Every structure is written in C-alpha cells, then in structure tokens.
Amino acid sequence: MSVYFAELLGTAILVLFGGGVVANVNLKRSNGNGADWIVIATGWGLAVTMGVYATGEISGAHLNPAVTLAFAMDGALSWGMVPGYIICQILGGIIGGTLVWLMYLAQWKATEDKDTKLAVFSTAPAIKNYFANFLSEIIGTAALTMGLLFIGMNKIADGLNPLIVGSLIVAIGLSLGGPTGYAINPARDLGPRIAHAILPIAGKGNSNWGYAIVPILGPITGGMMGAVIYRLFYKGAFDMMSVVSIVLLIVTIALGIALNKAKSAKGIESIY
C-alpha cells in the first residue's frame, strides 16, 4: 500500500469514528443522544487508535498535518513527502466526513439546530475569542506532538503504541479540549468542514469559514513548537526550522490579537 493512500485511509477511519461519536451523542433520535463529554473524548481516542493500527506499519500513521510537520522537523520524514501526506490527510478527512453523513442519514432532518450539525464535522469555540482560541489549539497540539515524540523514545511501548497514542488523545480531550473542542489536527477539521459545505445535509447552515483559520494555523504552529521544545531539551538541537517555528508562533498570536480586535464589535468576547 502506498504511504500516501495509507494516510488517506487512516485519516478517513479516524474521522469516521471520531465524527461518528459526536453525531451519536448530539444528533436527535440517535440512540446515543444525550451522552456526555467523556464519551466523546473516549470515542476520539479510540478513533485515533483504530487509524494508527490500520496504517502505522505503512506510513507511520501521522493522520495529521501538524504531526507530519513535527516529524519532518525531527528528521523522521523527508520534507519532500510532506505535501503528499498533507493532501491525502485532508482528502481522508473529506471521505470520513462523508461516511459519517451517510451513517446518520436519517438523523440530520430530525435535528433542528444547525450548529449541532456542523459540530459533527468541525470544531467551534466555547467562547469565541481568536487570541484565546489560537492559544488553546497551540498548547493542545504542542502537547500532542511532544507526547508522540516521548512515546517514540520508549521502546517498551512497541506494539502498544496505538493504544498509548489513543490514551494521549483522550487525555488531551478531557484536560485541554474544553475551550475549542480540541481540533489539534488541521485535516480532522478542514476535511470534514469541506464535506459539510458540499454535502446535501438536511437543514444545515453555513460552514463557519470565518473561524476555520484557528483549527488550521493553531495546530500547525503548536505542532511545530512541540517539536522545537522536544528537540531543544532532549537532543540539544536548535536549527533554522526552530527559528521558523518561533516566528510562526509570534505571527499566529499577533493574528489572533488582530482578528479579535477587528471582530470585537460583532460579538466576540474580549479577555483584555
């Protein structure tokens, strides 16, 4: 199997199970309707576990552009393969989102709230504040990439890696997921958001493209920063990509502040 197809398949599996648990919990007249955050966090952790088991021996099961960039920075992946990985991850997200739509085909019409339907496909903040939202995604994804690199250091985890990675996702969801719904993965958010935009979902609203920059740029920045911190403290390495990551962090935070100020008159809550 091509490593690129493996990334597409693994990301599709991740979104099918991850988006599926959100649909099961939130869509009306689903047997799982009304379950709580713990169910969603556990479902996403198991979704990642299944995606990693399916493709880990083939492509390394990044399933996430932020992870791909972090691993490329650490030398575990050729930079020439990064674009192909990311494109296939996004395509896998679209396919996974489409499968979730088909799986819950009868429930969309029964659910009146448009935001609830969108939440099956993509993330949204509990409090919309671009600065705070960017920070949440940066911190959450830095924790993810550092955690993955830590796991890779421990050979004792070999064979159990998918379960341990899934546990890391559960931990992030339970501890860090509240502010933004923890996208921590541009493909997991962008791919299904595209699916939401193009699919004939009964009674859907807009796809909230105004917020989409946060779960894209925030995780990319956080993923690279996680790699910088890991390489600096565990390998004593600081190179040009580390400088680029720090610049990207500054630009992302500045963009969050600028967007927040520009949108404050439209109802975005201020923390200043």
N, C-alpha and C positions, 0 to 999 in steps of 0.2 A: 504494500500500500504506500502511495506517495505520502511524504511527510505533510504536504500541503492538504491533501484530502483528509488525512488523519486529523489535522487541526479543524477542518470544516466539520467533520463528523463529530469530533469530541465536543466542539462548541455547540453544535445542534443538540447533542444529548444533554449538555449542561442546561441549556435554555429550556428544553422540553420539560425536564424535571423541575427546574427552578421556577420558570414561569408557570408551570403546572401547579405547583403547590400554592402560589399566590392566587391563581384562578380558583382552586379548590376552596381556599379559605374565604375569599372575598366575593365571588360571584354568587348571586342569589339562586336558590333552588339547586345548589350543589350540595352533596351530602356532607362535605367538609365545611360548609359555610358557618362562620362564627368562631372557628378555632383561633388561636392566638399567635403572638409573635414567635413564641418558642417553636411552634410547628413550622412556621415559615423559615426561621433560621436553620432548623434541623433539615428541612427539605432542601434548602440551597446547599448545605454542607454535603448531603448525600448526592445531590446533583453533580457537584464537582468530583466527588469520589467516583461516580459512575463514568464520567467523562475521562478521568485520569486512568481508570482501569482499562477503558476501551482503547486508548491511544498512547499511553505512557511509553510503551516499549518501541513505538514507531517514531513519534515526533517529539517526545518529551512532555506532551500534553500541557502546553502552555495555556491554550484556550483563552488567552487574554493578551491584548497588545502591550499592556503595562508590564506583564511578566516577560514577554518576548524581548522588550527593550531592556529590561533589567538583566536578563540572562545574556543578551548580546554584550552589554556593558561588562559583565563578569567573564566574558570570553567563552561561554558555554554554547554560543550560537554565532555563526558567521553573519556579519552585517548584511551581506548580500541576500540572505534568506529572509530578512526581517519583513520587507514589503509583502512577499508571498504569504508568509504566516499571517500577517495582519489582515490582508484582503480575505483570506479563507476563513479567518475567525469571524469577521463581520458577516460574510455570506452564511456561515453556520448559524449565527445569531438570527438572521432573517428566516432561515429554514426552521429553526427551533420555534421561533415565534409563530410561524405559520402552522406548525403542528399543534401548538397549544390552542390556537384559534379553532382548528378542526376538532380537537379533543373536546372542547367545551362549546361546541357549535350551538347547542340548544339553550345555553345559559346566558348568552350575550343579550338577547332580546328581553330576558326576564330581569336583567339588571338595569335599573334606570340611570344610575349615577355614571356620568361619562368619565370622571376622574378615576373611579374604581376600575373601569375597563382599561384605561391607559396604564394603571399601576401594575396590571398583569404583564405588560410589555416593558415598561421602563420605570425608572426611579423618579421621585419627586421629594422635595424637602419638607420636613415637618414645619419649619419656619423658613420662608423664602428670604434669604439674605446671602447674596452672592459671595461676599467675603467669607462668612462663616461656612457656607456650603462648600466652597473650594477647600478651605482648611480641613473640613471633615473628610472629604474624599482624598486629600493629600495624605493625611495622617493614617487613614484606614488602609490605603494602598501601600504606603511605606511599611506598615505593619505586615501586610500580606507578603510583599517581596522579600523583606528581611526574614520573615518566618519560613518561606520556601527555601531561601538560601541556608538558613540554620538547619532545616530538615536535611538538606543535601549534604551537610557536613557530617551527619551522624549515620555511619554505615549500619548501625544497629537497627535503623528504621527500614532497611531494604526489604522489599516485599510487602511491607505495611504502609508504604508511602502514601498510596491513595486514601487510606483511612485516616492517616495523620493529617494529610492536606485537607481532607473534608472536615476534620475536627478544628483545624485552624479557621476555616470559613465559618463554622458555627460560632467559634469564639469571637470572631470579628463581628458577626451579626448580632450576637447577644450583647456584646460590650460596646461596640462602636457604631452599630447600624442605625440607631435612632434618629440622628439629625437629618440624614439624607436618604435613608433606605439602602445604604452601602452598595453603590454600583461597583466600585473598586475594579471595574473592568469595562473599558470603552465598547468592546464588541458585545458584551452582555446587555448593554443599554442601547447602543446605536442600532445594532442589527434588528432587535425586536421593535424598536421605535419606528424604523423604516417599514417593518411588516405592518405595524399598526396604521401607518399612513397610507399604505397601498391596499390593504385588505378591506373587503366589504363587510366590516364588523357592524352588526345591527346597533344603531343608536349611538355610535361613537362620536366623540368630539374631536378637537384638534389634537395634534401630537406633541404640543408644548415644546416646539423647537427653540423657543426663547431660552429655555433652561438647559437645552441639550449640551451646551458647551461645558457645563460643570462636570457631568459624568464622563466627558471625553478628556478634557485637558487636566482636570484634577487627578484622576488615576494615572495618567501618563506621567505627570510631574511627580506624584507620590511614589510611583513605581521606580522611577529613576533615582529619586532621593533615597529610597530604601537600599538600592544597590550601592549608592555612594557611601552611605553610612556603613554598610556591611564591609565593603572593600577597604574603607579607611581604617576601621577598627580591627578587622580580622586579617587583612592582608597588607596593611600599611600602604595601600595604593591610592594615589590621587593623580588623575590624568586629565586630559582635555575634556573627555566626556563628563567628568565630575564637575568641571567648570561650567559646561553647557547645562548640566542639570541644575546647578545653583542659579544660573541666570534664568532658566525656565521657571524655577520656583519664585524668583523675585517678580518676573513678568506675570505669572499666574496670580499671585497675591495682589499685585498692582491692578490687574484687570478686574479682579473681584471687587476691589475698593471702588474702582471707576464705575463698574456696572451698577454697584449698589447705590452709589450716589446719583447716577443717571436715572435709576428706576425708582428712587425713594418716593417720588411724587405719585407713583402709581400703585402704592400699597405695600411695597416691600418693607419689611420691618427692619429698623435700624438697631444696631448694637452699640453705636457710638455715643 
